[in-house]
Amino acid sequence: MAEWVLEEKEGVKYFRLNFNQPGFEYIFCLFFTRVGGLKFLFEEPEVFTTNLRWVEANFGINNINVLKQIHSDKIYYISKENTSADYQKGDGMFTDQANVFLSVRVADCLPIYFIVPEREIIGIVHSGRKGTIQAISLKMVKTIQEKYKVKINQISYAFGPSIGQCCYEVGKDVADEFKVFVKEHDIANTIIERNNKIFLDLKLINQKLLENLGLEKIGDIDLCSYCNKELLYSARRENLAGRNLALIGYRA
């Protein structure tokens, strides 16, 4: 297992995934909160670029890859020669190269980090409502397996924060769509009705999708983005106030 630890640098608070088992030492997983003023919003390109440069300068990295996220199941292989700029639009990336850093931006949607430590393979997806029902997390696993011939028990995953079932109210149309989806995937207790309202447990759905395949979860920032106003951005609460950044890479 691993543990997300809240750290601070120059007033910026971020989570770092600390591993307490051998074989993961080279993995670099971060999740940046709103504390300190970073706001990774595509709609503000100058601020966005400045914030990325701050991360690179303060963590000694470069080549942070970003996609224009479109709530899809599109996943791309990224390398030093074949960067996200070649694709532009999508919601997932993976690599087998050192010092290539992958990121997604979230403000209620779920970031999922994928790691194959024995093979030095990493990936990340942005799984919101649309990405979840398109099973982008399963597509990432399938893509990695097909490309590298790895076994299920070699792949681990970790969650960042997302909106929780405490706050993620959905309409009947969305609930009906997910009732079909969770039944197909043998998932229970993820659509909750209370006080004449319907709530969706986005994180639990993704967890069960991956558990049912046999993957091990090694870390989880178990916080609701809507509830934790001081720490996390929430699109439902504030729309374009900002986005949190989820980042993964491995160092040579």
Secondary structure, 3 states (H helix, E strand, C coil): CEEEEEEEECCEEEEEEEECCCCCCCEEEEEECCCCCCCCCCCCHHHHHHHHHHHHHHHCCCCEECCECCCCCCEEECCCCCCHHHCCECCEEEECCCCCEEEEEECCCEEEEEEEHHHCEEEEEEECHHHHHCCHHHHHHHHHHHHHCCCHHHCEEEECCECCCCCCEECHHHHHHHHHHHHHCCCCCCEEEECCEEEECHHHHHHHHHHHHCCEEEEECCCECCCCCCCCCCHHHHCCCCCEEEEEEECC
